């Protein structure tokens, strides 16, 4: 579990570099079931955001396991 904590080498934050939508401007209280306190988590549905997320993976995976880096991005 410690490998994915904030600041750990194994943590990949896919939202880095993506402008999150619907960020609350006031404190979120429990009854607001449809409000996401960290912004709308469906950013992955935007194809342009997929480019950003793919770039994160091509950067992080080889750093996590350099020995097998070639396996992550082998042609299909």
PAROLO-637626 format. One record per atom (N, C-alpha, C): residue in three letters; atom name; y, z, x. Coordinates in steps of 0.05 Angstrom, whole numbers, plus 5000, padded with zeros to 4 digits. Example, Ala and Ser with C-alpha at 12.3 -4.5 7.8 and 13.67 -1.06 7.14 Angstrom:
2
ALA | N | 4886 | 5156 | 5264
ALA | CA | 4910 | 5156 | 5246
ALA | C | 4934 | 5156 | 5264
SER | N | 4955 | 5142 | 5257
SER | CA | 4979 | 5143 | 5273
SER | C | 5001 | 5157 | 5258
END
This chain:
76
UNK | N | 4976 | 5000 | 5016
UNK | CA | 5000 | 5000 | 5000
UNK | C | 5025 | 5000 | 5017
UNK | N | 5025 | 5013 | 5040
UNK | CA | 5048 | 5015 | 5057
UNK | C | 5057 | 4988 | 5068
UNK | N | 5039 | 4969 | 5068
UNK | CA | 5046 | 4943 | 5080
UNK | C | 5065 | 4927 | 5063
UNK | N | 5069 | 4935 | 5038
UNK | CA | 5088 | 4920 | 5020
UNK | C | 5112 | 4936 | 5012
UNK | N | 5116 | 4959 | 5023
UNK | CA | 5139 | 4975 | 5017
UNK | C | 5165 | 4962 | 5028
UNK | N | 5187 | 4969 | 5017
UNK | CA | 5213 | 4959 | 5026
UNK | C | 5215 | 4961 | 5056
UNK | N | 5221 | 4939 | 5069
UNK | CA | 5224 | 4939 | 5098
UNK | C | 5199 | 4934 | 5113
UNK | N | 5176 | 4934 | 5100
UNK | CA | 5150 | 4929 | 5113
UNK | C | 5147 | 4899 | 5118
UNK | N | 5132 | 4892 | 5139
UNK | CA | 5127 | 4865 | 5146
UNK | C | 5113 | 4848 | 5124
UNK | N | 5097 | 4861 | 5108
UNK | CA | 5082 | 4847 | 5087
UNK | C | 5097 | 4844 | 5061
UNK | N | 5122 | 4853 | 5060
UNK | CA | 5137 | 4851 | 5034
UNK | C | 5151 | 4824 | 5033
UNK | N | 5146 | 4809 | 5012
UNK | CA | 5159 | 4784 | 5007
UNK | C | 5175 | 4787 | 4980
UNK | N | 5201 | 4785 | 4981
UNK | CA | 5217 | 4788 | 4957
UNK | C | 5225 | 4759 | 4949
UNK | N | 5211 | 4750 | 4929
UNK | CA | 5214 | 4722 | 4920
UNK | C | 5241 | 4716 | 4909
UNK | N | 5255 | 4736 | 4899
UNK | CA | 5281 | 4732 | 4887
UNK | C | 5304 | 4730 | 4908
UNK | N | 5298 | 4736 | 4933
UNK | CA | 5320 | 4734 | 4954
UNK | C | 5331 | 4706 | 4953
UNK | N | 5357 | 4704 | 4952
UNK | CA | 5371 | 4678 | 4953
UNK | C | 5373 | 4664 | 4926
UNK | N | 5363 | 4677 | 4905
UNK | CA | 5364 | 4666 | 4878
UNK | C | 5384 | 4682 | 4861
UNK | N | 5402 | 4668 | 4847
UNK | CA | 5421 | 4681 | 4830
UNK | C | 5407 | 4690 | 4805
UNK | N | 5404 | 4716 | 4802
UNK | CA | 5390 | 4727 | 4779
UNK | C | 5409 | 4727 | 4754
UNK | N | 5397 | 4721 | 4732
UNK | CA | 5412 | 4720 | 4706
UNK | C | 5408 | 4745 | 4691
UNK | N | 5426 | 4750 | 4673
UNK | CA | 5425 | 4773 | 4654
UNK | C | 5424 | 4800 | 4668
UNK | N | 5438 | 4803 | 4690
UNK | CA | 5440 | 4829 | 4702
UNK | C | 5457 | 4847 | 4685
UNK | N | 5448 | 4871 | 4678
UNK | CA | 5464 | 4889 | 4661
UNK | C | 5489 | 4897 | 4675
UNK | N | 5510 | 4900 | 4660
UNK | CA | 5536 | 4909 | 4671
UNK | C | 5541 | 4938 | 4663
UNK | N | 5524 | 4950 | 4647
UNK | CA | 5526 | 4978 | 4640
UNK | C | 5499 | 4991 | 4645
UNK | N | 5498 | 5017 | 4646
UNK | CA | 5472 | 5031 | 4650
UNK | C | 5452 | 5024 | 4628
UNK | N | 5427 | 5020 | 4635
UNK | CA | 5406 | 5013 | 4616
UNK | C | 5394 | 5038 | 4606
UNK | N | 5392 | 5040 | 4579
UNK | CA | 5379 | 5063 | 4567
UNK | C | 5353 | 5055 | 4554
UNK | N | 5334 | 5073 | 4551
UNK | CA | 5307 | 5067 | 4542
UNK | C | 5305 | 5050 | 4516
UNK | N | 5321 | 5054 | 4496
UNK | CA | 5317 | 5038 | 4471
UNK | C | 5323 | 5008 | 4475
UNK | N | 5335 | 5001 | 4497
UNK | CA | 5342 | 4972 | 4501
UNK | C | 5317 | 4958 | 4512
UNK | N | 5297 | 4955 | 4497
UNK | CA | 5272 | 4944 | 4506
UNK | C | 5273 | 4916 | 4517
UNK | N | 5293 | 4900 | 4508
UNK | CA | 5294 | 4873 | 4517
UNK | C | 5313 | 4869 | 4541
UNK | N | 5324 | 4891 | 4552
UNK | CA | 5342 | 4889 | 4575
UNK | C | 5325 | 4894 | 4600
UNK | N | 5328 | 4876 | 4620
UNK | CA | 5314 | 4880 | 4645
UNK | C | 5334 | 4892 | 4665
UNK | N | 5330 | 4917 | 4674
UNK | CA | 5349 | 4930 | 4691
UNK | C | 5355 | 4916 | 4717
UNK | N | 5337 | 4899 | 4727
UNK | CA | 5341 | 4885 | 4752
UNK | C | 5347 | 4856 | 4747
UNK | N | 5353 | 4848 | 4723
UNK | CA | 5358 | 4820 | 4716
UNK | C | 5334 | 4807 | 4704
UNK | N | 5337 | 4783 | 4693
UNK | CA | 5316 | 4769 | 4680
UNK | C | 5294 | 4761 | 4701
UNK | N | 5269 | 4771 | 4697
UNK | CA | 5248 | 4766 | 4717
UNK | C | 5236 | 4738 | 4715
UNK | N | 5246 | 4722 | 4697
UNK | CA | 5234 | 4695 | 4694
UNK | C | 5247 | 4674 | 4711
UNK | N | 5259 | 4682 | 4733
UNK | CA | 5272 | 4663 | 4751
UNK | C | 5252 | 4643 | 4762
UNK | N | 5227 | 4649 | 4763
UNK | CA | 5207 | 4631 | 4774
UNK | C | 5202 | 4606 | 4757
UNK | N | 5212 | 4606 | 4732
UNK | CA | 5209 | 4583 | 4715
UNK | C | 5227 | 4559 | 4722
UNK | N | 5248 | 4564 | 4737
UNK | CA | 5267 | 4543 | 4745
UNK | C | 5256 | 4528 | 4769
UNK | N | 5251 | 4502 | 4766
UNK | CA | 5239 | 4486 | 4789
UNK | C | 5256 | 4488 | 4814
UNK | N | 5283 | 4490 | 4812
UNK | CA | 5299 | 4492 | 4836
UNK | C | 5294 | 4519 | 4850
UNK | N | 5289 | 4540 | 4835
UNK | CA | 5282 | 4565 | 4847
UNK | C | 5255 | 4564 | 4861
UNK | N | 5237 | 4547 | 4852
UNK | CA | 5211 | 4544 | 4865
UNK | C | 5214 | 4535 | 4894
UNK | N | 5234 | 4519 | 4900
UNK | CA | 5239 | 4511 | 4928
UNK | C | 5246 | 4535 | 4945
UNK | N | 5263 | 4552 | 4934
UNK | CA | 5270 | 4576 | 4949
UNK | C | 5246 | 4594 | 4953
UNK | N | 5230 | 4598 | 4933
UNK | CA | 5207 | 4615 | 4935
UNK | C | 5186 | 4603 | 4954
UNK | N | 5182 | 4577 | 4954
UNK | CA | 5164 | 4564 | 4972
UNK | C | 5173 | 4568 | 5001
UNK | N | 5199 | 4567 | 5005
UNK | CA | 5209 | 4571 | 5032
UNK | C | 5204 | 4600 | 5041
UNK | N | 5205 | 4619 | 5023
UNK | CA | 5199 | 4647 | 5031
UNK | C | 5170 | 4648 | 5040
UNK | N | 5152 | 4635 | 5026
UNK | CA | 5124 | 4637 | 5033
UNK | C | 5118 | 4624 | 5060
UNK | N | 5131 | 4601 | 5065
UNK | CA | 5126 | 4587 | 5090
UNK | C | 5137 | 4603 | 5114
UNK | N | 5156 | 4621 | 5108
UNK | CA | 5168 | 4638 | 5129
UNK | C | 5151 | 4663 | 5132
UNK | N | 5144 | 4676 | 5110
UNK | CA | 5131 | 4702 | 5112
UNK | C | 5101 | 4701 | 5119
UNK | N | 5086 | 4683 | 5107
UNK | CA | 5057 | 4683 | 5112
UNK | C | 5050 | 4680 | 5141
UNK | N | 5061 | 4661 | 5156
UNK | CA | 5054 | 4659 | 5184
UNK | C | 5062 | 4684 | 5200
UNK | N | 5083 | 4698 | 5192
UNK | CA | 5091 | 4722 | 5206
UNK | C | 5072 | 4745 | 5201
UNK | N | 5060 | 4745 | 5177
UNK | CA | 5041 | 4766 | 5170
UNK | C | 5014 | 4762 | 5184
UNK | N | 5006 | 4737 | 5186
UNK | CA | 4979 | 4731 | 5197
UNK | C | 4981 | 4706 | 5215
UNK | N | 4994 | 4708 | 5238
UNK | CA | 4999 | 4685 | 5255
UNK | C | 4973 | 4671 | 5264
UNK | N | 4952 | 4686 | 5267
UNK | CA | 4926 | 4675 | 5276
UNK | C | 4916 | 4654 | 5257
UNK | N | 4920 | 4658 | 5231
UNK | CA | 4910 | 4640 | 5211
UNK | C | 4932 | 4623 | 5197
UNK | N | 4955 | 4622 | 5209
UNK | CA | 4978 | 4609 | 5197
UNK | C | 4972 | 4580 | 5188
UNK | N | 4957 | 4566 | 5204
UNK | CA | 4950 | 4538 | 5197
UNK | C | 4934 | 4535 | 5171
UNK | N | 4920 | 4556 | 5163
UNK | CA | 4904 | 4555 | 5139
UNK | C | 4921 | 4557 | 5113
UNK | N | 4944 | 4569 | 5116
UNK | CA | 4961 | 4573 | 5092
UNK | C | 4972 | 4547 | 5081
UNK | N | 4978 | 4529 | 5099
UNK | CA | 4992 | 4505 | 5091
UNK | C | 4977 | 4479 | 5098
UNK | N | 4950 | 4481 | 5098
UNK | CA | 4933 | 4458 | 5105
UNK | C | 4935 | 4438 | 5082
UNK | N | 4934 | 4412 | 5088
UNK | CA | 4935 | 4391 | 5067
UNK | C | 4911 | 4394 | 5049
UNK | N | 4916 | 4388 | 5024
UNK | CA | 4894 | 4391 | 5004
UNK | C | 4880 | 4364 | 5001
END
